[in-house]
Amino acid sequence: MTGDDTGTRAASGVRSLERAFELLEHLADAGGRLALTELAETSGLPMPTIYRLMRTLVNRGYVRQEPSKRYALGPRLIHLGETAGRLLGSWAQPALAQLVDEVGETANMAVLEGDEVVYVAQVPSKHSMRMFTEVGRRVNPHCTGVGKALLAQLPDSVAGEIIGRTGLPAHTPHTITDPAALLKELGLIRRRGYALDDEEQEIGVRCVAVPLTGTPTLAAISISGPQGRLPLNVIDDVVPIMRRTAGRLSESLSA
């Protein structure tokens, strides 16, 4: 075998790997399921190439073929996602710690997993009275700052489907429980660039959240504290600091 032959095979192997990952991402972007013809349409790859790659992914458990012949993301990805999620939290800790130093309140990072918000990192405030959310906690998105910042990154049609499945249970008298009102709030969040939880999950607690943009998964960061220490008139001062933190995190997670 010549050096040229070895180089050609290596390049072909890398292209196949890239294409396999692209197909997985197309499945994820479509909600987890696509037919072979739909994969061909979205990827632009030839049908024989897609079929060969999908058969390999099926054999490895990263994709499964349903009775309808549609391809779906497979269970073996769950372990990879959970492990990556834990690492995501550890990568975020230094940036969140700096945010706590700058604003003085507890900082959180969360991602959207299915229909739920999952907290992946937290750095607590140095105050004796501080907010605490357990890492790994799952909540519905409608009543938290990070949840609304995550929903606002989605089209209204997709956000509407999520809140249709989860419902809008009231945690406090301030929780938004009307779907139309929540969709209107998401539009406001997109325009101003931040979300606010004003006693919507817990009485006496205010939370400000901003989205991370350009990251492989939908993510947002927030700060939370008692209303007395986080009055509405400081929001305009806090948000630019949070956006700088979000920008640094987005850049590091997208590298």
Buried (B, 14 or more C-beta within 10 A) or exposed (E): EEEEEEEEEEEEEEEBEEBBEBBBEBBEEBEBBBBBEBBBEBBEBEEEBBBEBBEEBBEEEBBBBEEEEBBBBBEEBEEEBEEEBBEBBEBBBEBBBBBBEBBBBBBBBBBBBEBBBBBBBBBBBEEEEBBEBEBEBEBBBBBBBBBBBBBBBBEBEEBBBBBEEBEBEEBBEBBBBEBEEBBEBBEEBBEEBBBBBBBBBBEEBBBBBBBBBEBEBBBBBBBBBBEEBBEEEEBEEBBEBBBBBBBBBBEEBEE
